[in-house]
Amino acid sequence: MISRTLLLPARPCAPGAADSGRRAAVGRLAALTGVALALNGCAFLFKKPPVEGKPVPERFELEGKIAVRYGDDGYSGTFRWQHAGERDRVELFTPIGTLHARLLREPAGAILETADGKRAEEPDAQTLSLRILGWELPLTELPFWLFTRPAPGAGAADVESGPEGRPVRLSQGQWRVTYRSYFASKAPLLPERLDLEKPGLKVKLIASHWGEPELNP
């Protein structure tokens, strides 16, 4: 519109008309600027802040379903995990409820026992689970990831939040944790479904029960 107006032949105008036109143009520009700023302000006001996850508790018990895919192999069943400070007890069961494996982690190291009588020890649970089960269970970092927090000492981390401000993905080292859903009735946030992934491995967890463990710290 402005370019076409400038191409029209000039017309004589009454004294003060040019100034009046300039004042009107400036007024329109100011009004448009004000509207843009107001819209930006509204967008800022309606942007939800990140929702804080629950601080990592010293003790918890978690039960649910688990499905693991590693290479061409897999495992599915249920699990019971008791965490108390630097001690963990993870029991993996078959779909019919029989024991598949039991993993114990203590400050001195980790012990894994299988249903067929195998028993092995390693300094850390992740190395031990990989050697005996064929897949890694990052038991040192998982308590932090479970509560949507980066694990200390595991490298730089990136946390992505969704429209509601809830964490939807956490990446740290080679691992990526995807939070599929949260318990609607629990506050602060407790994940209900989450995936753990790294190259060649995917672990799906579905939580059904949170509680207090029998273990002592």
Number of C-alpha atoms within 10 A of each C-alpha: 5 6 7 7 9 9 8 8 7 8 6 7 8 7 8 9 11 11 10 11 11 12 12 12 12 12 12 12 12 12 12 12 12 12 12 12 12 12 12 11 11 11 11 10 10 8 11 13 12 14 14 15 17 15 12 14 12 11 20 19 19 18 19 17 18 21 16 20 16 16 12 6 10 14 17 16 18 22 24 18 19 22 24 19 14 14 19 26 22 20 20 23 21 15 14 8 11 12 18 19 22 19 23 20 22 17 11 11 14 22 20 22 18 17 13 9 7 10 14 14 19 16 14 19 24 17 17 22 23 13 14 17 14 15 23 20 18 17 19 18 17 16 19 17 24 19 19 26 21 21 17 11 7 13 11 11 15 12 17 13 15 12 11 12 14 21 26 19 19 20 20 17 11 10 17 20 24 21 23 16 15 18 14 11 8 9 11 14 19 20 22 19 18 21 18 21 18 15 10 10 17 20 21 19 21 20 21 12 11 15 11 12 17 13 15 12 13
